Amino acid sequence: MDYVRPQDNRPEGIVFVFDGGVLTEPDLTTMALNPTEILSAAFYSLKDAAALVKPLLADRLSAGLEAVHDGVTVLCEQGRRIT
């Protein structure tokens, strides 16, 4: 869970990130993407994904992966883990 402070005309908010589990090979081969909603999908390392997104989202991804590794739920503020 990530608390995001208000900025410009955007109010404060809370962003939730969920662990969707591990996809198996059958999951991948049977996955159907709705082309009106998703143009493409790919798998990236954290380092490669972080290079493609804004720093706040990169920090949130890192905190989320740490939480999965540690088997805990974490609280973040502006993408930075505080618990």
DSSP file (Angstrom, degrees, kcal/mol; ACC not computed):
  #  RESIDUE AA STRUCTURE BP1 BP2  ACC     N-H-->O    O-->H-N    N-H-->O    O-->H-N    TCO  KAPPA ALPHA  PHI   PSI    X-CA   Y-CA   Z-CA
    1    1 A M              0   0    0      0, 0.0    75,-3.0     0, 0.0     2,-0.5   0.000 360.0 360.0 360.0 136.2    0.0    0.0    0.0
    2    2 A D  E     -Ab  15  76A   0     13,-2.7    13,-2.9    73,-0.2     2,-0.5  -0.973 360.0-147.2-130.7 119.7    1.4    3.4   -1.0
    3    3 A Y  E     -Ab  14  77A   0     73,-2.6    75,-3.3    -2,-0.5     2,-0.5  -0.729  16.7-161.6 -82.6 128.7    0.3    6.8    0.3
    4    4 A V  E     -A   13   0A   0      9,-3.0     9,-2.3    -2,-0.5     3,-0.1  -0.960  13.6-132.8-116.4 121.0    0.7    9.4   -2.4
    5    5 A R        -     0   0    0     -2,-0.5     5,-0.1     7,-0.2     9,-0.0  -0.280  34.5 -90.2 -68.0 154.7    0.7   13.1   -1.2
    6    6 A P        -     0   0    0      0, 0.0     2,-0.3     0, 0.0    -1,-0.1  -0.340  48.1-175.9 -63.8 148.2   -1.5   15.7   -3.0
    7    7 A Q  B >   -D   10   0B   0      3,-2.0     3,-3.0    -3,-0.1     2,-0.0  -0.974  50.0 -38.3-151.2 132.5    0.2   17.4   -5.9
    8    8 A D  T 3  S-     0   0    0     -2,-0.3     0, 0.0     1,-0.3     0, 0.0  -0.311 128.0 -19.5  50.8-121.3   -0.9   20.2   -8.2
    9    9 A N  T 3  S+     0   0    0     -3,-0.1    -1,-0.3     2,-0.1     0, 0.0   0.363 116.1 102.8 -95.3   4.7   -4.6   19.5   -8.8
   10   10 A R  B <   -D    7   0B   0     -3,-3.0    -3,-2.0    -5,-0.1     3,-0.1  -0.763  67.4-135.5 -91.7 129.4   -4.4   15.8   -7.8
   11   11 A P        -     0   0    0      0, 0.0    -4,-0.1     0, 0.0    -2,-0.1  -0.280  34.2 -84.4 -74.3 166.9   -5.7   14.9   -4.3
   12   12 A E        +     0   0    0     -6,-0.1     2,-0.3    -9,-0.0    -7,-0.2  -0.255  58.9 171.7 -62.6 160.8   -3.9   12.7   -2.0
   13   13 A G  E     -A    4   0A   0     -9,-2.3    -9,-3.0    -3,-0.1     2,-0.4  -0.966  33.7-118.2-160.7 175.4   -4.5    9.0   -2.5
   14   14 A I  E     -A    3   0A   0     -2,-0.3     2,-0.5   -11,-0.2   -11,-0.2  -0.997  22.1-158.1-126.6 129.4   -3.7    5.4   -1.6
   15   15 A V  E     -A    2   0A   0    -13,-2.9   -13,-2.7    -2,-0.4     2,-0.4  -0.916   6.1-154.7-108.9 131.4   -2.3    3.0   -4.3
   16   16 A F        -     0   0    0     -2,-0.5     2,-0.5   -15,-0.2    -2,-0.0  -0.893   5.3-166.1-106.4 134.9   -2.7   -0.7   -3.7
   17   17 A V        -     0   0    0     -2,-0.4     2,-0.4    43,-0.0    -2,-0.0  -0.985  10.3-160.8-119.8 128.0   -0.3   -3.2   -5.4
   18   18 A F        -     0   0    0     -2,-0.5     2,-0.7     3,-0.0    46,-0.0  -0.857  20.3-123.8-114.1 144.8   -1.2   -6.9   -5.4
   19   19 A D        -     0   0    0     -2,-0.4     3,-0.1     1,-0.1    46,-0.0  -0.764  20.7-168.6 -82.2 116.8    0.9  -10.0   -5.9
   20   20 A G        -     0   0    0     -2,-0.7    -1,-0.1     1,-0.3     2,-0.1   0.371  36.1-124.9 -89.3   4.8   -0.7  -11.9   -8.8
   21   21 A G        -     0   0    0      2,-0.1     2,-0.5     0, 0.0    -1,-0.3  -0.334  41.8 -44.3  85.3-169.7    1.3  -15.0   -8.2
   22   22 A V        -     0   0    0     -3,-0.1     2,-0.4    -2,-0.1    -3,-0.0  -0.867  50.7-135.9-105.3 131.0    3.5  -16.9  -10.6
   23   23 A L        -     0   0    0     -2,-0.5     2,-0.2     4,-0.0    -2,-0.1  -0.694  17.6-147.3 -85.9 136.2    2.4  -17.6  -14.2
   24   24 A T     >  -     0   0    0     -2,-0.4     4,-2.1     1,-0.1     5,-0.2  -0.475  30.8-100.7 -93.0 170.0    3.0  -21.1  -15.5
   25   25 A E  H  > S+     0   0    0      1,-0.2     4,-2.4     2,-0.2     5,-0.2   0.921 125.0  51.0 -57.9 -45.6    3.8  -21.9  -19.1
   26   26 A P  H  > S+     0   0    0      0, 0.0     4,-1.6     0, 0.0    -1,-0.2   0.887 107.3  54.9 -60.5 -36.2    0.2  -23.1  -19.7
   27   27 A D  H  > S+     0   0    0      1,-0.2     4,-0.6     2,-0.2    -2,-0.2   0.936 110.8  45.4 -58.5 -45.3   -1.0  -19.7  -18.2
   28   28 A L  H >< S+     0   0    0     -4,-2.1     3,-0.6     1,-0.2    -1,-0.2   0.888 111.9  49.8 -67.5 -40.4    1.2  -17.9  -20.8
   29   29 A T  H 3< S+     0   0    0     -4,-2.4    -1,-0.2     1,-0.2    -2,-0.2   0.755 116.2  41.9 -74.4 -22.0    0.2  -19.9  -23.8
   30   30 A T  H 3< S+     0   0    0     -4,-1.6    -1,-0.2    -5,-0.2     2,-0.2   0.432  84.8 120.8-101.9   0.9   -3.5  -19.6  -23.1
   31   31 A M    <<  -     0   0    0     -4,-0.6     2,-0.5    -3,-0.6    -3,-0.0  -0.456  44.4-164.2 -68.7 131.0   -3.5  -15.9  -22.1
   32   32 A A        -     0   0    0     -2,-0.2     2,-0.4     2,-0.0    -2,-0.0  -0.977   3.7-154.9-120.2 122.5   -5.7  -13.8  -24.3
   33   33 A L        -     0   0    0     -2,-0.5     8,-0.0     6,-0.1     3,-0.0  -0.799  19.2-125.7 -97.2 135.0   -5.3  -10.0  -24.3
   34   34 A N    >>  -     0   0    0     -2,-0.4     4,-3.1     1,-0.2     3,-2.0  -0.707  17.5-151.2 -77.5 113.0   -8.2   -7.7  -25.2
   35   35 A P  T 34 S+     0   0    0      0, 0.0    -1,-0.2     0, 0.0    -2,-0.0   0.677  93.2  59.5 -65.0 -16.5   -6.7   -5.5  -28.0
   36   36 A T  T 34 S+     0   0    0      1,-0.1     3,-0.1     3,-0.0    -2,-0.0   0.630 120.0  27.2 -83.1 -11.6   -9.0   -2.7  -27.1
   37   37 A E  T <4 S+     0   0    0     -3,-2.0     2,-0.5     1,-0.3    -1,-0.1   0.717 125.6  37.6-114.3 -36.4   -7.6   -2.6  -23.6
   38   38 A I     <  -     0   0    0     -4,-3.1    -1,-0.3     1,-0.1     3,-0.1  -0.971  51.3-175.6-128.1 118.5   -4.0   -3.9  -23.8
   39   39 A L  S    S-     0   0    0     -2,-0.5     2,-0.3     1,-0.3    -1,-0.1   0.846  72.9 -13.2 -80.5 -35.0   -1.7   -3.2  -26.8
   40   40 A S        -     0   0    0      2,-0.0     2,-0.3     0, 0.0    -1,-0.3  -0.984  55.3-155.6-160.1 162.9    1.1   -5.4  -25.6
   41   41 A A        +     0   0    0     -2,-0.3     2,-0.3    -3,-0.1    -8,-0.0  -0.993  18.8 161.1-144.8 146.7    2.5   -7.3  -22.7
   42   42 A A        -     0   0    0     -2,-0.3     2,-0.4     2,-0.0    -2,-0.0  -0.971  34.9-114.2-157.3 165.6    6.0   -8.4  -21.7
   43   43 A F        -     0   0    0     -2,-0.3     2,-0.3     6,-0.0    -2,-0.0  -0.920  34.9-179.5-109.7 135.7    8.1   -9.6  -18.8
   44   44 A Y        -     0   0    0     -2,-0.4     2,-0.1     4,-0.0    -2,-0.0  -0.938  30.1-113.6-132.3 151.9   10.9   -7.4  -17.5
   45   45 A S     >  -     0   0    0     -2,-0.3     4,-2.8     1,-0.1     5,-0.2  -0.419  41.8-106.4 -70.6 161.8   13.5   -7.6  -14.8
   46   46 A L  H  > S+     0   0    0      1,-0.2     4,-2.8     2,-0.2     5,-0.2   0.913 121.9  52.3 -57.9 -42.3   13.1   -4.9  -12.1
   47   47 A K  H  > S+     0   0    0      1,-0.2     4,-1.1     2,-0.2    -1,-0.2   0.924 112.7  43.3 -61.3 -45.5   16.1   -3.0  -13.5
   48   48 A D  H  > S+     0   0    0      2,-0.2     4,-0.5     1,-0.2    -1,-0.2   0.898 114.9  49.3 -68.9 -39.9   14.6   -3.0  -17.0
   49   49 A A  H >X S+     0   0    0     -4,-2.8     3,-1.5     1,-0.2     4,-0.8   0.907 106.8  56.3 -64.9 -40.9   11.1   -2.1  -15.8
   50   50 A A  H 3< S+     0   0    0     -4,-2.8     3,-0.5     1,-0.3    -1,-0.2   0.813 101.9  56.9 -61.4 -30.0   12.4    0.7  -13.7
   51   51 A A  H 3< S+     0   0    0     -4,-1.1    -1,-0.3     1,-0.2    -2,-0.2   0.672 107.3  49.8 -74.0 -15.9   14.1    2.3  -16.7
   52   52 A L  H << S+     0   0    0     -3,-1.5     2,-0.2    -4,-0.5    -1,-0.2   0.571 108.0  53.8 -98.7 -11.7   10.7    2.4  -18.5
   53   53 A V  S  < S-     0   0    0     -4,-0.8     5,-0.0    -3,-0.5     0, 0.0  -0.711  93.0 -81.1-123.0 169.9    8.6    4.1  -15.8
   54   54 A K     >  -     0   0    0     -2,-0.2     4,-2.3     1,-0.1     3,-0.5  -0.332  47.0-109.6 -65.4 152.1    8.6    7.1  -13.6
   55   55 A P  H  > S+     0   0    0      0, 0.0     4,-2.6     0, 0.0     5,-0.2   0.855 117.1  57.1 -54.5 -38.8   10.8    7.0  -10.4
   56   56 A L  H  > S+     0   0    0      1,-0.2     4,-1.9     2,-0.2     5,-0.1   0.919 110.2  43.7 -60.6 -42.8    7.7    6.8   -8.1
   57   57 A L  H  > S+     0   0    0     -3,-0.5     4,-2.6     2,-0.2    -1,-0.2   0.882 111.4  54.4 -69.5 -37.7    6.4    3.7   -9.9
   58   58 A A  H  X S+     0   0    0     -4,-2.3     4,-2.2     1,-0.2    -2,-0.2   0.915 109.4  47.9 -61.4 -42.4    9.9    2.2  -10.0
   59   59 A D  H  X S+     0   0    0     -4,-2.6     4,-2.5     1,-0.2    -1,-0.2   0.898 110.9  51.5 -63.9 -39.9   10.2    2.6   -6.2
   60   60 A R  H  X S+     0   0    0     -4,-1.9     4,-2.3    -5,-0.2    -2,-0.2   0.897 109.2  50.1 -64.5 -41.5    6.7    1.1   -5.8
   61   61 A L  H  X S+     0   0    0     -4,-2.6     4,-2.4     2,-0.2    -2,-0.2   0.926 111.2  48.9 -61.4 -45.1    7.7   -1.9   -7.9
   62   62 A S  H  X S+     0   0    0     -4,-2.2     4,-2.2     1,-0.2    -2,-0.2   0.928 112.0  47.8 -61.5 -46.3   10.8   -2.5   -5.8
   63   63 A A  H  X S+     0   0    0     -4,-2.5     4,-2.2    16,-0.3    -1,-0.2   0.888 111.4  52.1 -63.0 -38.7    8.9   -2.2   -2.5
   64   64 A G  H  X S+     0   0    0     -4,-2.3     4,-2.1     2,-0.2    -2,-0.2   0.909 109.7  47.5 -64.2 -43.0    6.3   -4.6   -3.8
   65   65 A L  H  X S+     0   0    0     -4,-2.4     4,-2.4     2,-0.2    -1,-0.2   0.869 110.7  52.3 -67.3 -35.9    8.9   -7.2   -4.8
   66   66 A E  H  X S+     0   0    0     -4,-2.2     4,-2.7     2,-0.2    -1,-0.2   0.913 108.4  51.6 -62.9 -41.5   10.6   -6.9   -1.5
   67   67 A A  H  X>S+     0   0    0     -4,-2.2     5,-2.1     2,-0.2     4,-1.2   0.911 110.1  48.1 -62.3 -43.1    7.3   -7.5    0.2
   68   68 A V  H  <5S+     0   0    0     -4,-2.1     3,-0.4     2,-0.2    -1,-0.2   0.935 112.8  48.7 -61.8 -45.8    6.7  -10.6   -1.8
   69   69 A H  H  <5S+     0   0    0     -4,-2.4    -2,-0.2     1,-0.2    -1,-0.2   0.902 116.1  42.7 -60.3 -42.1   10.2  -11.8   -1.0
   70   70 A D  H  <5S-     0   0    0     -4,-2.7    -1,-0.2    -5,-0.1    -2,-0.2   0.600 107.2-126.7 -82.0 -11.3    9.7  -11.1    2.7
   71   71 A G  T  <5S+     0   0    0     -4,-1.2     2,-0.3    -3,-0.4    -3,-0.2   0.844  70.3 111.1  69.7  34.1    6.2  -12.6    2.8
   72   72 A V  S   <S-     0   0    0     -5,-2.1     2,-0.4    -6,-0.2    -1,-0.3  -0.833  70.8-113.3-132.5 168.1    4.7   -9.4    4.3
   73   73 A T        -     0   0    0     -2,-0.3     2,-0.3    -3,-0.1    -9,-0.0  -0.887  38.2-159.5 -98.4 136.4    2.5   -6.5    3.5
   74   74 A V        -     0   0    0     -2,-0.4     2,-0.5   -10,-0.0    -7,-0.0  -0.868  13.5-140.7-120.6 153.9    4.3   -3.2    3.5
   75   75 A L        -     0   0    0     -2,-0.3     7,-3.1   -73,-0.0     8,-1.2  -0.936  24.3-174.2-108.7 132.5    3.3    0.4    3.8
   76   76 A C  E     -bC   2  81A   0    -75,-3.0   -73,-2.6    -2,-0.5     2,-0.4  -0.840  18.5-151.0-121.5 159.9    5.0    3.0    1.6
   77   77 A E  E >  S-bC   3  80A   0      3,-2.3     3,-1.7    -2,-0.3   -73,-0.2  -0.975  87.1 -14.0-131.0 120.1    4.9    6.8    1.3
   78   78 A Q  T 3  S-     0   0    0    -75,-3.3   -74,-0.1    -2,-0.4     3,-0.1   0.869 131.2 -53.2  56.1  38.5    5.6    8.2   -2.1
   79   79 A G  T 3  S+     0   0    0    -76,-0.2     2,-0.5     1,-0.2   -16,-0.3   0.344 113.7 117.5  83.9  -7.3    6.9    4.8   -3.2
   80   80 A R  E <   -C   77   0A   0     -3,-1.7    -3,-2.3   -18,-0.1    -1,-0.2  -0.833  69.5-118.7 -99.8 127.0    9.4    4.5   -0.4
   81   81 A R  E     +C   76   0A   0     -2,-0.5    -5,-0.3    -5,-0.2   -79,-0.1  -0.401  34.4 171.6 -63.6 130.0    8.9    1.6    2.1
   82   82 A I              0   0    0     -7,-3.1    -6,-0.2    -2,-0.1    -1,-0.2   0.477 360.0 360.0-118.1  -9.0    8.3    2.9    5.6
   83   83 A T              0   0    0     -8,-1.2    -7,-0.1     0, 0.0    -2,-0.1   0.338 360.0 360.0-131.2 360.0    7.3   -0.4    7.3
